[in-house]
Amino acid sequence: MERTTIIEKIKITLTHVLGHENFELTDDLTAKDVDGWDSLSHMMIITKIEEEFKITFKLRDLNKLNNMGSLISLVQSKL
């Protein structure tokens, strides 16, 4: 799957979980940059991404995430 398709699907997931589009999805984006992205919404986002792409993340994979770019790369590696 192309990176742009992954980004589009992740943006839809973020918008759905957070209830707004007040962010620009860039590789440098982190949870602290987005209103309403707390620990609970983070888990909801990860779960929805797993469902959307039909993949499963390991805890060690999630612990290595630094920003949106690393999440996109992780999704790509699982597909």
TIFI-156906 format. One record per residue (C-alpha): x, y, z; residue number from 1. Coordinates in Angstrom, 3 decimals, m for minus. Layout:
<banu <X; Y; Z>; NUM>
...
END
This chain:
<banu <0.000; 0.000; 0.000>; 1>
<banu <1.285; 3.439; m0.882>; 2>
<banu <2.372; 5.829; 1.843>; 3>
<banu <m0.165; 8.468; 0.749>; 4>
<banu <m3.015; 5.962; 1.136>; 5>
<banu <m1.798; 5.043; 4.619>; 6>
<banu <m1.632; 8.736; 5.573>; 7>
<banu <m5.162; 9.375; 4.301>; 8>
<banu <m6.572; 6.437; 6.271>; 9>
<banu <m4.725; 7.471; 9.442>; 10>
<banu <m5.993; 11.055; 9.105>; 11>
<banu <m9.579; 9.769; 8.825>; 12>
<banu <m9.018; 7.670; 11.951>; 13>
<banu <m7.579; 10.622; 13.897>; 14>
<banu <m10.436; 12.873; 12.826>; 15>
<banu <m13.012; 10.263; 13.831>; 16>
<banu <m11.497; 9.527; 17.256>; 17>
<banu <m10.607; 13.122; 18.149>; 18>
<banu <m13.761; 14.655; 16.706>; 19>
<banu <m11.965; 17.445; 14.849>; 20>
<banu <m9.534; 18.206; 12.017>; 21>
<banu <m7.559; 20.934; 13.793>; 22>
<banu <m4.184; 19.444; 12.915>; 23>
<banu <m1.910; 18.978; 9.925>; 24>
<banu <m0.780; 15.389; 9.592>; 25>
<banu <2.981; 15.622; 9.102>; 26>
<banu <5.784; 13.207; 9.934>; 27>
<banu <6.744; 15.391; 12.920>; 28>
<banu <3.242; 15.434; 14.434>; 29>
<banu <3.001; 14.124; 18.006>; 30>
<banu <0.093; 13.675; 20.398>; 31>
<banu <1.070; 16.788; 22.362>; 32>
<banu <0.549; 18.860; 19.196>; 33>
<banu <m3.149; 17.934; 18.902>; 34>
<banu <m5.985; 19.067; 21.176>; 35>
<banu <m7.755; 16.144; 22.809>; 36>
<banu <m5.083; 13.553; 22.038>; 37>
<banu <m4.594; 12.059; 25.475>; 38>
<banu <m3.701; 8.556; 26.669>; 39>
<banu <m7.242; 7.226; 26.242>; 40>
<banu <m7.699; 8.628; 22.739>; 41>
<banu <m4.208; 7.339; 21.898>; 42>
<banu <m5.261; 3.770; 22.665>; 43>
<banu <m8.448; 4.262; 20.658>; 44>
<banu <m6.418; 5.560; 17.703>; 45>
<banu <m4.014; 2.604; 17.836>; 46>
<banu <m6.915; 0.134; 18.049>; 47>
<banu <m8.724; 1.742; 15.106>; 48>
<banu <m5.531; 1.720; 13.015>; 49>
<banu <m5.050; m1.979; 13.763>; 50>
<banu <m8.638; m2.648; 12.683>; 51>
<banu <m8.428; m0.469; 9.572>; 52>
<banu <m5.242; m2.067; 8.269>; 53>
<banu <m5.910; m5.549; 9.711>; 54>
<banu <m2.576; m5.570; 11.551>; 55>
<banu <m1.459; m6.047; 15.147>; 56>
<banu <1.140; m3.955; 16.921>; 57>
<banu <3.452; m5.396; 19.534>; 58>
<banu <4.048; m3.353; 22.670>; 59>
<banu <7.744; m3.011; 21.844>; 60>
<banu <6.788; m1.558; 18.434>; 61>
<banu <4.530; 1.031; 20.070>; 62>
<banu <7.210; 1.981; 22.602>; 63>
<banu <9.538; 2.940; 19.737>; 64>
<banu <7.098; 5.429; 18.200>; 65>
<banu <8.332; 9.028; 18.329>; 66>
<banu <5.953; 10.791; 15.961>; 67>
<banu <3.510; 10.267; 13.114>; 68>
<banu <6.309; 9.467; 10.671>; 69>
<banu <7.409; 6.506; 12.779>; 70>
<banu <3.784; 5.309; 13.061>; 71>
<banu <3.343; 5.498; 9.280>; 72>
<banu <6.586; 3.558; 8.784>; 73>
<banu <5.459; 0.948; 11.314>; 74>
<banu <2.136; 0.479; 9.511>; 75>
<banu <3.999; 0.129; 6.199>; 76>
<banu <6.267; m2.534; 7.669>; 77>
<banu <3.258; m4.551; 8.884>; 78>
<banu <1.469; m4.578; 5.520>; 79>
END
